[in-house]
Amino acid sequence: MRLLAPGPFTGTRDSFARYVDALTGMSDGATLVWLAPFAPPQSIGAQYALVLPTSGSTGAPKAVAHTLPTLRASQTATAEALGGHGAWLPFLPPTHIAGVQVVARALRTAEERGLTDPHGALGPLPDLGASFTARAVLEAMEQWVAPDGPLFTSFVPTQLERLLRDPDRAVLEQLRRFSAILVGGAATPAALLRQGRDLGLRLVTTYGSSETAGGCVYSARPLPGVDLSLDDEGRLVITAPCVARGYLSDEGELSAFESVPSTAGGAAGVRRFVTSDLADLGADGTLSIRGRADHVIITGGAKVNPVEVEQAICQHPSAAAALVTSVPDDEWGQKVVALVVPAEPAHPGGADVERPGPELLRETVPDAVRAARLGSASVPKITLVVDDLPMLAPGKVDRVRAADLARRLIRE
């Protein structure tokens, strides 16, 4: 097997095409695509098809090792959940699992349908070096000669928010052509989902990671073959054939995820991945993420889940986005701090209000958290107004940089 590192991704169409060529070789079983955050080791097992980074919001990268069967298991489950293998329009960078799988699913569709062009189910490659706009989506859709069958695409919440900020009739008509629009990478505000669905868009929220070959839970329900459970600490455990082999070191050594013996009628090669996400499972098997176990803030001896506080803040129309972090404090140990992006007038939740100023947000943010009844410890002691939240991979907030930003703003 040939090892190929396609090099830095610059966002241009030529750079995107280079990645597509590499992923085509991967899908054919001829190439190991290396996207990990360090150089490949001198010796590496021939069983791997893709090694790519994972990075939680604390920013510590690891290299996740997938085989072709784990990637194809995810593609098969996605097709079953969405009603078949379809054509895909790419708008996510192919450097992370979500963007990789958009391309790989399109290649798989061409294979399943026997298309002579292996890229026949892949839409026009975008220029991701430029700012993402509704016009870019419109132009791609208008020039796309798509094959018969379902059409799919995938966005992060920020992209969807930009498309719906001031929705154009022509853009909406094109977006309604999609049988499903996947939205993942971060929690999607409920108001944004309502707006999109009210406009006739078939939005499907996704949950997953590099370790699970992308989304493995769609609209709160696990994909076929995916089993969800909770460990004794309330962390989500995912058991599925799409779970990666494990983490690969810079010396080529594998820290393997736990293998689960196949049961009668079950799939072979199933592995178990213990996430860092705290979750609830409904009686009907639906998944609700409460936040990450390693992000819990302890203030005055009480535990605060920052994700729950962020969700409460974003329920108020004055807030477009929020990130809750903490700073050291002599009295509380950690002091809860909210970084808040004010809502623009055209924001789905704030269309009828002027852009709020710092003084208004310092009043509304604590009130919103109190209204959610999360406890007095969860109410931010400090509210900081920012233009944007620090980000890592597409759609994922950078909590390390956010904490640094909060400390700097407080000092100023």
C-alpha positions in Angstrom: 0.0 0.0 0.0 1.3 3.5 -0.9 1.5 6.1 1.8 0.4 9.5 0.7 0.4 12.8 2.6 -1.4 15.3 0.4 0.4 18.3 2.0 -1.0 21.5 3.5 -4.6 22.4 2.5 -4.8 25.9 1.3 -8.5 26.1 0.6 -8.1 26.5 -3.2 -9.8 24.3 -5.7 -6.4 22.9 -6.8 -5.6 22.0 -3.2 -9.0 20.4 -2.7 -8.6 18.4 -5.9 -5.2 17.1 -4.6 -7.0 15.8 -1.5 -9.8 14.2 -3.6 -7.2 12.3 -5.7 -5.6 11.0 -2.4 -9.0 10.0 -1.0 -9.8 8.3 -4.3 -6.7 6.1 -3.9 -7.8 5.4 -0.3 -11.3 4.3 -1.3 -9.8 2.0 -3.9 -7.7 0.3 -1.2 -4.4 1.4 -2.8 -3.4 4.4 -0.6 -2.9 5.1 3.1 -3.8 8.8 3.4 -1.8 10.5 6.1 -3.4 13.6 7.7 -2.0 13.2 11.2 -0.5 16.1 13.1 3.0 14.6 12.9 5.2 13.0 10.2 4.5 9.3 9.4 6.7 6.8 11.2 9.3 4.7 9.2 7.2 1.6 9.7 3.4 1.4 9.7 0.9 -1.4 9.3 -0.5 -2.0 5.8 -4.0 -2.5 7.3 -4.6 1.3 7.7 -6.4 3.4 5.1 -6.6 6.8 6.9 -4.7 8.4 9.8 -6.0 11.8 10.7 -6.1 14.2 13.6 -8.7 14.5 16.3 -8.8 17.5 18.5 -11.2 18.1 21.3 -11.9 21.7 22.4 -8.9 21.5 24.7 -6.7 21.4 21.6 -4.6 18.3 22.3 -4.2 16.5 18.9 -4.0 12.8 18.5 -3.7 10.6 15.4 -6.7 8.3 14.8 -6.1 5.2 12.7 -8.9 3.9 10.5 -9.0 0.9 8.2 -11.1 0.8 5.0 -13.8 -1.4 6.7 -14.3 1.1 9.5 -14.8 4.0 7.0 -17.1 1.9 4.8 -19.1 0.8 7.8 -19.9 4.5 8.5 -20.7 5.1 4.8 -23.1 2.1 4.7 -24.9 3.2 7.9 -25.2 6.7 6.6 -26.7 5.6 3.4 -29.2 3.3 5.2 -30.2 6.2 7.5 -30.6 8.7 4.7 -32.4 6.4 2.2 -29.6 5.4 -0.1 -26.2 6.3 -1.5 -26.4 9.7 -3.0 -24.4 12.5 -4.6 -22.6 14.9 -2.3 -21.7 18.6 -2.6 -18.6 19.3 -0.5 -18.3 22.5 1.6 -16.1 21.2 4.5 -12.3 21.0 4.4 -11.0 17.5 3.6 -8.5 17.7 6.5 -10.9 16.4 9.2 -13.2 13.4 9.2 -16.4 15.3 8.3 -14.9 16.6 5.1 -13.1 13.4 4.3 -16.3 11.4 4.6 -18.3 13.8 2.3 -15.8 13.0 -0.4 -15.6 9.3 0.5 -19.4 8.9 0.5 -19.6 10.4 -3.0 -16.8 8.0 -4.2 -18.7 5.1 -2.6 -21.9 6.2 -4.4 -20.1 6.1 -7.8 -18.9 2.6 -6.9 -22.3 1.3 -5.8 -24.0 2.7 -8.9 -21.3 1.6 -11.3 -20.6 5.2 -12.6 -17.8 5.3 -15.1 -16.4 8.5 -13.5 -15.3 7.8 -9.9 -16.0 11.5 -9.1 -19.4 11.4 -10.8 -21.3 11.7 -7.6 -19.2 14.5 -6.2 -20.3 18.1 -6.7 -18.1 21.0 -7.8 -15.2 21.7 -5.5 -15.5 25.0 -3.7 -12.9 27.6 -3.0 -12.7 27.3 0.8 -9.9 29.9 0.9 -12.5 32.6 0.4 -15.2 33.6 2.9 -18.2 31.2 2.9 -21.2 32.9 1.4 -24.7 32.0 0.2 -23.6 33.1 -3.3 -20.9 30.3 -3.3 -23.5 27.7 -2.5 -25.9 29.1 -5.2 -23.2 29.1 -7.8 -22.1 25.5 -7.0 -25.7 24.2 -7.1 -26.4 26.0 -10.4 -23.4 24.5 -12.2 -23.7 21.0 -10.7 -24.9 18.4 -13.2 -25.9 15.9 -10.5 -26.7 12.3 -11.2 -30.2 10.9 -10.5 -31.0 10.1 -6.9 -30.7 11.9 -3.6 -28.5 14.9 -3.1 -26.7 15.6 0.2 -24.4 18.1 1.7 -22.9 18.9 5.1 -22.4 22.2 7.0 -21.2 23.3 10.4 -23.6 25.5 12.3 -21.7 28.7 11.5 -22.2 28.0 7.7 -25.9 27.3 8.2 -26.3 30.5 10.2 -24.7 32.6 7.4 -27.0 31.0 4.8 -30.1 31.8 6.9 -29.0 35.2 8.2 -30.8 36.9 5.3 -32.1 34.0 3.3 -32.3 34.6 -0.5 -35.2 33.0 -2.4 -32.9 31.5 -5.0 -30.6 30.1 -2.4 -33.5 28.5 -0.5 -34.8 26.9 -3.6 -31.4 25.3 -4.2 -31.1 24.2 -0.6 -34.5 22.5 -0.8 -33.2 20.2 -3.5 -31.1 18.3 -0.9 -32.7 15.2 0.5 -30.7 15.9 3.7 -28.4 18.6 4.9 -26.1 17.3 7.7 -25.2 19.9 10.4 -22.6 18.9 12.9 -19.2 19.7 14.4 -20.8 21.6 17.2 -24.1 22.0 18.9 -26.6 23.7 16.6 -28.8 26.4 18.2 -32.4 25.3 18.5 -33.6 28.5 17.0 -31.5 28.0 13.9 -32.8 24.5 13.4 -36.4 25.8 13.7 -35.8 28.5 11.2 -34.2 26.2 8.7 -36.9 23.6 9.0 -39.6 26.2 8.8 -38.1 27.3 5.5 -38.4 23.7 4.2 -34.8 22.5 4.7 -34.3 18.9 5.6 -31.8 19.4 8.4 -30.2 16.4 10.1 -28.1 17.1 13.2 -25.1 14.8 13.6 -22.9 13.7 16.5 -19.7 11.9 16.1 -15.9 12.3 16.0 -12.7 11.2 14.2 -12.8 8.1 16.4 -16.2 7.1 15.0 -15.5 7.8 11.3 -17.7 10.9 11.5 -21.3 11.2 12.5 -22.7 8.1 14.1 -25.8 9.6 15.6 -28.3 11.5 13.4 -31.0 13.7 14.8 -30.3 12.2 18.3 -30.7 8.6 17.1 -27.8 6.1 16.5 -27.1 4.9 13.0 -27.8 1.3 12.2 -25.2 -0.9 13.9 -24.3 1.7 16.5 -24.9 0.9 20.1 -24.9 3.7 22.7 -24.5 3.2 26.5 -23.2 5.1 29.5 -20.4 4.2 31.9 -20.5 4.6 35.6 -19.4 8.3 35.4 -22.2 9.1 32.9 -19.8 9.3 29.9 -21.1 8.1 26.5 -19.8 4.8 25.2 -20.0 4.0 21.5 -19.8 0.4 20.3 -19.9 0.1 16.5 -18.1 -1.3 13.4 -17.2 2.3 12.4 -15.1 2.9 15.5 -11.4 3.3 14.6 -8.7 0.8 15.4 -7.2 3.2 18.0 -4.6 6.0 18.4 -1.3 5.8 16.5 1.9 7.1 18.0 4.6 8.9 16.1 6.6 5.7 16.3 3.8 3.7 14.7 2.6 2.0 17.9 -1.2 1.5 18.2 -3.1 2.2 21.4 -6.0 0.0 20.4 -9.7 0.6 21.3 -11.3 -2.3 23.0 -12.6 -5.0 20.7 -16.0 -6.5 21.4 -16.6 -10.1 20.4 -19.2 -10.4 17.7 -22.5 -12.0 18.8 -24.7 -14.3 16.9 -25.8 -12.3 13.8 -23.7 -9.4 14.8 -21.0 -7.7 12.8 -17.4 -8.7 13.3 -14.7 -6.2 14.0 -16.7 -4.1 16.4 -14.9 -1.8 18.9 -15.8 0.2 21.9 -14.9 3.9 22.3 -15.4 5.7 25.6 -15.9 9.4 24.9 -15.3 12.3 27.2 -18.9 13.5 26.7 -21.4 13.4 29.5 -24.8 12.2 28.1 -28.3 11.1 28.7 -30.1 8.3 26.9 -33.9 8.5 26.6 -36.2 5.5 27.1 -36.5 5.4 23.3 -32.7 5.4 22.8 -32.4 9.1 21.8 -29.1 10.8 22.8 -28.7 14.1 24.6 -25.2 15.5 25.2 -24.8 17.4 28.4 -21.1 18.5 27.9 -17.7 17.1 28.3 -16.5 15.5 31.5 -13.2 17.3 31.3 -14.8 20.7 30.9 -16.7 20.8 34.2 -16.0 23.9 36.2 -15.8 23.6 40.0 -16.6 26.9 41.6 -17.1 27.2 45.4 -17.3 23.4 45.6 -20.2 23.2 43.1 -19.9 21.6 39.6 -20.9 23.7 36.6 -21.5 22.2 33.2 -20.4 25.0 30.7 -22.4 23.6 27.8 -25.6 23.8 29.7 -24.9 27.4 30.6 -24.1 28.2 27.0 -27.3 26.7 25.8 -29.3 28.7 28.4 -27.5 32.0 27.3 -28.2 31.3 23.6 -32.0 30.9 24.3 -32.0 34.6 24.8 -32.5 36.7 21.6 -29.7 39.1 22.6 -27.0 36.3 22.2 -25.8 34.9 18.9 -23.2 32.6 20.5 -21.7 32.0 23.9 -18.8 30.1 25.4 -18.5 29.6 29.2 -15.1 29.3 30.8 -13.4 30.1 34.1 -10.6 32.1 35.6 -8.8 31.5 38.9 -10.3 33.2 41.9 -9.1 33.3 45.5 -12.7 33.1 46.9 -14.4 30.7 44.5 -11.4 28.6 43.2 -12.7 29.2 39.7 -14.9 32.0 38.7 -17.5 31.4 35.9 -17.0 33.7 32.9 -19.2 34.0 29.8 -17.9 35.1 26.4 -20.9 36.3 24.4 -21.3 37.3 20.8 -24.2 39.8 20.5 -27.0 39.0 18.1 -27.2 40.9 14.8 -30.6 42.2 14.0 -31.0 39.5 11.3 -30.0 36.7 13.6 -32.8 34.1 13.8 -33.3 34.7 17.5 -32.9 38.4 17.4 -34.5 39.7 14.2 -36.6 42.3 16.1 -33.9 43.8 18.4 -31.0 46.1 17.9 -27.6 44.7 18.4 -27.3 44.6 22.2 -24.5 46.4 23.9 -22.3 45.2 26.8 -24.4 46.7 29.6 -27.6 44.9 28.3 -25.8 41.6 28.0 -24.4 41.9 31.5 -28.1 42.0 32.6 -29.6 39.4 30.2 -27.0 36.7 30.5 -27.4 36.1 34.3 -31.2 36.3 33.9 -31.1 33.7 31.1 -29.1 31.3 33.2 -31.3 31.8 36.3 -34.4 31.2 34.1 -32.9 27.8 33.1 -32.7 26.8 36.8 -29.2 25.5 36.6 -28.4 26.7 40.1 -26.8 29.8 41.4 -23.2 28.5 40.9 -23.9 28.4 37.1 -24.7 32.1 36.8 -21.6 33.8 35.3 -19.9 36.2 37.6 -18.4 38.1 34.6 -19.9 38.6 31.1 -17.5 39.6 28.3 -18.7 40.8 24.9 -16.6 39.5 21.9 -17.0 39.7 18.2 -16.2 36.0 17.6 -15.5 32.9 19.6 -12.0 31.3 19.3 -12.3 28.2 17.0 -10.4 25.0 16.3 -11.6 22.6 13.6 -14.6 23.7 11.6 -17.5 24.4 14.0 -15.6 23.5 17.2 -14.7 26.1 19.8 -11.3 26.4 21.3 -11.7 26.4 25.1 -8.0 26.8 25.8 -7.8 30.0 23.8 -11.1 31.1 25.2 -9.8 30.9 28.8 -6.7 32.8 27.8 -8.9 35.5 26.1 -11.0 35.8 29.2 -8.0 36.3 31.4 -6.6 38.9 29.1 -9.9 40.9 28.7 -10.4 40.9 32.5 -6.9 42.2 33.0 -7.6 45.0 30.5 
